[in-house]
Amino acid sequence: MAARQHPQRARRLTHLLKALGLLARYGRFVLVAGLVAGLALPHVAQVLRPWLSELVLFLLFLTAFRVGLPKALAGLSHMGTTATVVLGYQLALPALCIMVFAAFGMAQSPAALALTLMLSAPSLTGSPNMAVMLGHAPEPAFRLLILGTLVLPVTIVPIFWLSPALGDLGDAVAAALRLGAAISVVIAAAFFLRARLRPQMQAEETGALDGITTLALAVIVIGLMSAVAPALSTDPWTLAGWMGLVFVANLGLQAVCYAILRRSPAKQDAAPMALVAGNRNVALFLLASPAAQTDAFLVFLGCYQFPMYLTPILMRRLYQTTRPST
């Protein structure tokens, strides 16, 4: 009896791996389904919203487990380039944003504050997975994610000093330190379990892991869009304005940074690094800045999910002009 059950379990496992691999292969469409669900199921979005932090950490665990410690250590040889890009993204860009809006007397406007917070944030947790969907290696985006998050308590100091309207600097630094500690624990656990349970992963196992990650991304976006559906019915023109702003900011930054990185020594990693330019973990500032507690910012955050989750579709042709890095 047990002998008959064992082949059945093996077949079920094979079917499950194939199904998850299929989700990963069509992951960009699964993300679109998450966007649609976020609009169509506002009550589900409200239920998921309190669990967003845990879902984001789970997503990071999956990414770190996929990369593994050996590949992460191999990336230390690229640390100089990674640090330069992180400082450019999280320090130079938000400072430039503040100065440009200040020159027009709009430094305190909702758009200025929202864009400054966006540019100050580290990489989106799912950016390595988006790199995979676009046919590129996840490691460059993973390095930007880890280093950018760890240095956030330092990079936000001059930004919050330049724009006091963003909120209390001490609260922002404390929140960034808590985030860095949580991420360090999650990554360490993922690296340990990968080394103990699956030091060498087969291709179908990697594909299945990418499928689970795709599902997690689709669930997360539902919770992040809790403010969009109400705005669509009460103030559609304002919503349209925010939507236009986030598409230009996200996709425009990706295109500009991609053009620059392709002409730099990091040209092999240009695509996974460029997608981070527009896709940031802005939601973390919900814990740290009064500017992120306003209705306008919540609508901005919900609209921001659209270019973010459409990146694997809208930017696919651009990022396919280079071969995946190895």
C-alpha positions as CSV (number, residue, x, y, z in Angstrom):
1,M,0.0,0.0,0.0
2,A,2.8,2.4,1.0
3,A,4.7,1.5,-2.1
4,R,1.7,2.5,-4.3
5,Q,1.2,5.7,-2.4
6,H,4.8,6.8,-2.9
7,P,4.6,7.0,-6.7
8,Q,1.3,8.9,-6.4
9,R,2.8,11.5,-4.1
10,A,5.7,11.9,-6.5
11,R,3.3,12.4,-9.4
12,R,1.3,15.0,-7.4
13,L,4.5,16.8,-6.6
14,T,5.6,16.8,-10.2
15,H,2.2,18.2,-11.3
16,L,2.4,20.9,-8.6
17,L,5.9,21.9,-9.7
18,K,4.8,22.1,-13.3
19,A,1.7,24.2,-12.3
20,L,3.8,26.6,-10.3
21,G,6.4,26.8,-13.1
22,L,3.6,27.7,-15.5
23,L,2.5,30.6,-13.2
24,A,6.1,31.9,-13.2
25,R,6.3,31.7,-17.0
26,Y,3.2,33.8,-17.3
27,G,3.9,35.8,-14.2
28,R,3.4,39.2,-15.8
29,F,-0.2,38.3,-16.5
30,V,-0.7,37.0,-12.9
31,L,0.4,40.5,-11.7
32,V,-2.2,42.1,-13.9
33,A,-4.8,39.8,-12.4
34,G,-3.7,41.1,-9.0
35,L,-4.2,44.7,-10.1
36,V,-7.7,43.8,-11.4
37,A,-8.6,42.0,-8.1
38,G,-7.4,45.0,-6.2
39,L,-10.0,47.2,-8.0
40,A,-12.8,44.6,-8.0
41,L,-12.4,43.4,-4.4
42,P,-12.0,46.4,-2.2
43,H,-13.2,44.5,0.9
44,V,-10.5,41.9,0.4
45,A,-8.0,44.8,0.0
46,Q,-9.0,46.1,3.4
47,V,-8.6,42.6,5.0
48,L,-5.1,42.2,3.5
49,R,-3.8,45.6,4.3
50,P,-2.8,44.9,8.0
51,W,-0.8,42.0,6.8
52,L,1.3,43.8,4.2
53,S,4.5,43.9,6.3
54,E,4.4,40.1,6.9
55,L,3.7,39.5,3.2
56,V,6.6,41.7,2.1
57,L,9.0,39.9,4.4
58,F,7.7,36.5,3.2
59,L,8.4,37.7,-0.4
60,L,11.9,38.7,0.7
61,F,12.5,35.3,2.2
62,L,11.5,33.6,-1.1
63,T,13.9,35.9,-3.0
64,A,16.8,35.3,-0.6
65,F,16.1,31.5,-0.6
66,R,16.2,31.5,-4.4
67,V,19.5,33.5,-4.6
68,G,21.3,31.6,-1.8
69,L,24.4,32.7,0.1
70,P,27.1,31.6,-2.4
71,K,25.6,33.9,-5.2
72,A,25.1,36.7,-2.7
73,L,28.7,36.5,-1.6
74,A,29.8,36.4,-5.2
75,G,28.1,39.7,-5.7
76,L,30.5,41.4,-3.2
77,S,32.9,41.9,-6.2
78,H,30.2,44.3,-7.6
79,M,29.8,46.2,-4.3
80,G,31.4,49.4,-5.6
81,T,29.0,49.7,-8.5
82,T,26.0,48.7,-6.3
83,A,26.9,51.4,-3.7
84,T,27.2,54.1,-6.4
85,V,23.8,53.2,-7.8
86,V,22.2,53.1,-4.4
87,L,23.5,56.5,-3.5
88,G,22.4,57.9,-6.8
89,Y,18.9,56.5,-6.4
90,Q,18.3,57.2,-2.7
91,L,20.3,60.4,-2.2
92,A,21.0,62.3,-5.4
93,L,17.5,61.8,-7.1
94,P,15.4,62.8,-4.1
95,A,17.6,65.8,-3.4
96,L,17.3,66.9,-7.0
97,C,13.5,66.4,-6.8
98,I,13.3,68.7,-3.7
99,M,15.4,71.4,-5.4
100,V,13.4,71.3,-8.6
101,F,10.0,71.7,-6.8
102,A,11.4,74.4,-4.5
103,A,12.6,76.4,-7.5
104,F,8.9,76.6,-8.6
105,G,7.6,77.2,-5.1
106,M,6.0,73.8,-4.9
107,A,8.2,72.1,-2.3
108,Q,5.2,71.5,0.1
109,S,2.8,70.3,-2.6
110,P,1.3,66.7,-2.3
111,A,3.0,65.7,-5.6
112,A,6.4,67.0,-4.4
113,L,6.2,65.2,-1.1
114,A,5.0,61.9,-2.7
115,L,7.7,61.9,-5.3
116,T,10.4,62.7,-2.7
117,L,9.3,59.8,-0.5
118,M,9.2,57.5,-3.6
119,L,12.8,58.5,-4.6
120,S,14.1,58.2,-1.0
121,A,12.9,54.6,-0.7
122,P,15.0,51.5,-1.3
123,S,14.2,48.9,-3.9
124,L,10.9,47.2,-4.1
125,T,11.1,43.8,-2.4
126,G,9.9,42.1,-5.6
127,S,12.3,43.7,-7.9
128,P,14.6,40.6,-8.2
129,N,11.5,38.6,-9.2
130,M,10.6,41.2,-11.8
131,A,14.1,40.9,-13.2
132,V,13.5,37.1,-13.6
133,M,10.2,37.8,-15.4
134,L,12.0,40.1,-17.8
135,G,14.6,37.4,-18.5
136,H,17.5,38.8,-16.5
137,A,19.4,37.5,-13.4
138,P,17.9,38.6,-10.0
139,E,21.2,39.1,-8.2
140,P,21.9,42.7,-9.3
141,A,18.5,43.8,-8.2
142,F,18.8,41.8,-5.0
143,R,22.1,43.5,-4.2
144,L,20.4,46.9,-4.6
145,L,17.5,45.8,-2.4
146,I,19.8,44.6,0.4
147,L,22.3,47.5,0.4
148,G,19.6,50.1,-0.2
149,T,17.6,49.0,2.7
150,L,20.5,48.7,5.1
151,V,21.8,52.2,4.3
152,L,18.3,53.8,4.4
153,P,18.8,55.1,8.0
154,V,21.7,57.1,6.7
155,T,20.4,58.3,3.3
156,I,17.1,59.6,4.6
157,V,18.9,62.0,7.0
158,P,19.8,64.7,4.5
159,I,16.5,64.2,2.6
160,F,14.3,64.8,5.7
161,W,16.6,67.7,6.7
162,L,16.1,69.3,3.2
163,S,12.3,68.8,3.4
164,P,11.0,69.1,7.0
165,A,7.4,68.6,5.8
166,L,8.2,64.9,5.3
167,G,8.1,64.4,9.1
168,D,10.1,63.8,12.1
169,L,13.6,62.6,11.3
170,G,14.0,60.5,14.5
171,D,10.8,58.5,13.7
172,A,12.0,57.9,10.1
173,V,15.4,56.7,11.2
174,A,13.9,54.4,13.9
175,A,11.5,52.9,11.4
176,A,14.4,52.4,8.9
177,L,16.5,50.6,11.6
178,R,13.6,48.3,12.5
179,L,13.1,47.5,8.9
180,G,16.8,46.8,8.4
181,A,16.9,44.5,11.4
182,A,13.8,42.5,10.2
183,I,15.2,42.1,6.8
184,S,18.6,40.9,8.1
185,V,16.9,38.2,10.2
186,V,14.7,37.1,7.3
187,I,17.6,36.9,4.9
188,A,19.8,35.0,7.3
189,A,17.0,32.5,7.9
190,A,16.5,32.0,4.1
191,F,20.2,31.5,3.5
192,F,20.5,29.0,6.3
193,L,17.5,27.0,5.2
194,R,18.6,27.0,1.6
195,A,22.1,25.7,2.6
196,R,20.6,23.0,4.8
197,L,17.6,21.9,2.7
198,R,18.4,22.6,-1.0
199,P,22.0,23.7,-1.6
200,Q,21.5,22.7,-5.3
201,M,18.2,23.5,-6.8
202,Q,16.9,21.9,-10.0
203,A,15.5,24.0,-12.8
204,E,11.9,22.9,-12.1
205,E,12.3,23.7,-8.4
206,T,13.5,27.2,-9.2
207,G,10.6,27.7,-11.6
208,A,8.2,26.5,-8.9
209,L,9.7,29.0,-6.4
210,D,9.3,31.8,-8.9
211,G,5.6,30.7,-9.3
212,I,5.0,31.0,-5.5
213,T,6.7,34.4,-5.5
214,T,4.5,35.5,-8.4
215,L,1.4,34.6,-6.4
216,A,2.7,36.4,-3.3
217,L,3.3,39.6,-5.4
218,A,-0.3,39.3,-6.8
219,V,-1.7,39.0,-3.3
220,I,0.3,42.0,-2.0
221,V,-0.9,44.3,-4.6
222,I,-4.5,43.7,-3.7
223,G,-3.8,45.1,-0.2
224,L,-1.8,48.1,-1.5
225,M,-4.7,49.3,-3.7
226,S,-7.2,49.8,-0.9
227,A,-7.5,53.6,-1.6
228,V,-7.9,53.4,-5.4
229,A,-11.4,52.0,-5.7
230,P,-13.0,54.6,-3.5
231,A,-11.2,57.4,-5.3
232,L,-12.3,56.0,-8.7
233,S,-16.0,56.6,-7.7
234,T,-15.6,59.9,-5.7
235,D,-12.9,61.8,-7.6
236,P,-11.9,60.2,-10.9
237,W,-10.2,63.3,-12.3
238,T,-7.8,63.6,-9.4
239,L,-7.2,59.9,-9.6
240,A,-6.3,60.3,-13.3
241,G,-3.8,63.0,-12.5
242,W,-2.1,60.8,-9.9
243,M,-2.1,57.9,-12.4
244,G,-0.4,60.0,-15.1
245,L,2.2,61.2,-12.6
246,V,3.2,57.7,-11.3
247,F,3.5,56.3,-14.9
248,V,5.8,59.1,-16.0
249,A,7.9,58.9,-12.8
250,N,8.2,55.1,-12.7
251,L,8.6,54.2,-16.3
252,G,10.5,57.4,-17.2
253,L,13.1,56.9,-14.5
254,Q,13.6,53.3,-15.6
255,A,14.1,54.4,-19.2
256,V,16.6,57.2,-18.3
257,C,18.6,55.1,-15.9
258,Y,18.7,52.2,-18.3
259,A,20.1,54.5,-21.0
260,I,22.8,55.7,-18.5
261,L,23.7,52.3,-17.1
262,R,24.0,50.7,-20.6
263,R,27.0,53.1,-21.2
264,S,28.6,52.4,-17.8
265,P,30.9,49.6,-16.6
266,A,27.7,47.9,-15.2
267,K,26.1,47.5,-18.7
268,Q,25.6,43.8,-18.2
269,D,23.4,44.5,-15.2
270,A,21.7,47.5,-16.7
271,A,18.2,46.1,-16.9
272,P,17.8,44.6,-13.4
273,M,19.4,47.8,-11.9
274,A,17.3,50.2,-14.0
275,L,14.0,48.6,-13.0
276,V,14.8,49.4,-9.4
277,A,15.0,53.1,-10.3
278,G,11.3,53.3,-10.7
279,N,10.1,50.5,-8.4
280,R,10.7,51.4,-4.8
281,N,9.4,50.2,-1.5
282,V,7.4,53.4,-0.8
283,A,5.0,51.7,1.5
284,L,7.6,51.5,4.3
285,F,7.2,55.3,4.9
286,L,3.7,54.7,6.1
287,L,5.4,53.9,9.4
288,A,7.7,56.9,9.4
289,S,6.3,60.0,7.9
290,P,3.2,62.1,8.5
291,A,3.3,63.0,4.7
292,A,2.5,59.3,4.1
293,Q,-0.6,59.4,6.2
294,T,-2.6,61.7,4.0
295,D,-5.4,60.7,1.7
296,A,-3.4,62.1,-1.3
297,F,-0.4,59.9,-0.5
298,L,-2.6,56.8,-0.1
299,V,-4.1,57.4,-3.5
300,F,-0.6,58.0,-4.9
301,L,0.5,54.7,-3.4
302,G,-2.4,52.8,-4.9
303,C,-1.8,54.3,-8.3
304,Y,1.9,53.6,-8.0
305,Q,1.1,49.9,-8.1
306,F,0.0,50.1,-11.7
307,P,3.3,51.0,-13.4
308,M,5.1,48.8,-10.9
309,Y,3.1,45.7,-11.7
310,L,2.9,46.4,-15.4
311,T,6.7,46.8,-15.6
312,P,7.3,43.2,-16.8
313,I,4.9,43.9,-19.7
314,L,5.5,47.5,-20.6
315,M,9.3,47.5,-20.3
316,R,9.8,44.0,-21.7
317,R,10.8,45.2,-25.2
318,L,13.2,47.8,-23.9
319,Y,15.0,45.4,-21.5
320,Q,15.3,42.7,-24.1
321,T,17.8,44.8,-26.0
322,T,20.5,43.3,-23.8
323,R,21.2,39.7,-22.9
324,P,20.6,38.5,-19.3
325,S,23.7,38.8,-17.1
326,T,25.2,35.7,-15.7
